[in-house]
Amino acid sequence: MNEHENFETLAIRIQTERGKEREHSTPIFATSSFVFESAEQARALFADEEPGNIYTRFSNPNSSEFVEKICRMEDMEDGISTASGMSAVFSTLAGLLKSGDHILVSRSVFGSTHQILTQIFPKWNIDFTYVDIQKPEKWASAIKRTTKMIFVETPSNPALDIIDLEWLGKLSEKHKLILAVDNCFSTPYIQNPGKYGAHLSIHSATKYLDGQGRTIGGVVVGKKELIKDIRFFARHTGPALSPFNAWVLSKSLETLAIRMEKHSENAYKLATYLENHSEVESVKYPFLPSHPQYEIARKQMKLGGGIVSFQVKGGIERGRDFLNGLEMLSHSANLGDTRSIATHPASTTHSKLSDEERKLVGIEPGLIRISVGLEHIDDIIKDIDSSLNKSKK
Ligand SMILES: *Cc1c(COP(=O)(O)O)cnc(C)c1O
């Protein structure tokens, strides 16, 4: 359908075939179902002998356009879109695992992924082991006879730890395990896990793929035979992405490359600034040479991404005071928005963990996560600097 190969061009020029109106930009296909031209066509569509839409829970031109772009951007064979990032994660795990199976998981995964593993999967006898990404030698020994999959998040949220995908790809190949990567923080523009042997790449489209904080959505792309099972699970359990959200997301991809360049540029400037700030204990950003996995980040990521985390001096109280002192930056749970967003994990998303547990996932009491937006960098720095000075005791 499309002979272009460059990322930016694919993002713009992959498009649903034009209709009778000769529309330039893809319209929204707000329809629950599609008509069959004959009883024979209906039979063939249901038998999967002919491609085509039947019902929007299964597929829709807007979601197909969105998925096709992500497949091409990640160089993966097939994919499905879902109503949220979590339904993409859940459909992947539930579609591929069965009772008695075991998964290896990088410690410090997204909060709801942790809840699925610890609160929901025990009901179905699906077991997991958390492994420390700082200690690669622990991974091989954690593999059991029942292990089916390795599931990792890199960079991790919010600690920005980075796992060597090339090394992990070899480990999964050696042990014949499915390798699934939550690629949300990097987006297809910055990192393509498939290049290193990952079989599946999962995104919360809510974040950078939307990029303006308007929709909730998810997508998983990967090997055809794995997607087949995930699609079966999603088709019959129903977490379909709405045509409107799919339309918004597909349009957003047209500007993904240029947005990620600017997010990364602003984030790098902020990280460098914070590294020299007297009220800041430490800064973490994948493309700062002080990052513990800097070399790996440079190898597998095209850019450092838009998230910076830093530790403010003075612990949990200071972290909260810092957030209260911000005037422009939003205090919100989202990330990957044009608007810069600050969060304080220790008093919000990870407040239920003990200090010990938080430490294990890299969350110090004074840790602040900034999703660096697309406002002018001088204004972002000014607001953060002013709040750091105001919250000084
Ligand atoms: C937000 C997020 C998710 C979940 O996505 P939703 O769209 O909120 O369901 C999963 N993984 C990571 C890393 C995230 O940041």
The ligand as an SDF file (V2000), in Angstrom:
LIG
                    3D

 15 15  0  0  0  0  0  0  0  0999 V2000
    0.2390    4.9020   31.6410 C   0  0  0  0  0  0  0  0  0  0  0  0
    1.0100    3.6670   31.4930 C   0  0  0  0  0  0  0  0  0  0  0  0
    0.3610    2.4320   31.3220 C   0  0  0  0  0  0  0  0  0  0  0  0
   -1.1430    2.2980   31.3360 C   0  0  0  0  0  0  0  0  0  0  0  0
   -1.7770    2.9840   30.2990 O   0  0  0  0  0  0  0  0  0  0  0  0
   -3.2820    3.5420   30.3630 P   0  0  0  0  0  0  0  0  0  0  0  0
   -3.4780    4.1160   29.0110 O   0  0  0  0  0  0  0  0  0  0  0  0
   -3.3300    4.5270   31.4740 O   0  0  0  0  0  0  0  0  0  0  0  0
   -4.1820    2.3810   30.6330 O   0  0  0  0  0  0  0  0  0  0  0  0
    1.1600    1.3080   31.1700 C   0  0  0  0  0  0  0  0  0  0  0  0
    2.5080    1.3850   31.2090 N   0  0  0  0  0  0  0  0  0  0  0  0
    3.1700    2.5660   31.3830 C   0  0  0  0  0  0  0  0  0  0  0  0
    4.6540    2.5850   31.4120 C   0  0  0  0  0  0  0  0  0  0  0  0
    2.4440    3.7440   31.5450 C   0  0  0  0  0  0  0  0  0  0  0  0
    3.0920    4.9000   31.7280 O   0  0  0  0  0  0  0  0  0  0  0  0
  1  2  1  0
  2  3  1  0
  2 14  2  0
  3  4  1  0
  3 10  2  0
  4  5  1  0
  5  6  1  0
  6  7  2  0
  6  8  1  0
  6  9  1  0
 10 11  1  0
 11 12  2  0
 12 13  1  0
 12 14  1  0
 14 15  1  0
M  END
$$$$
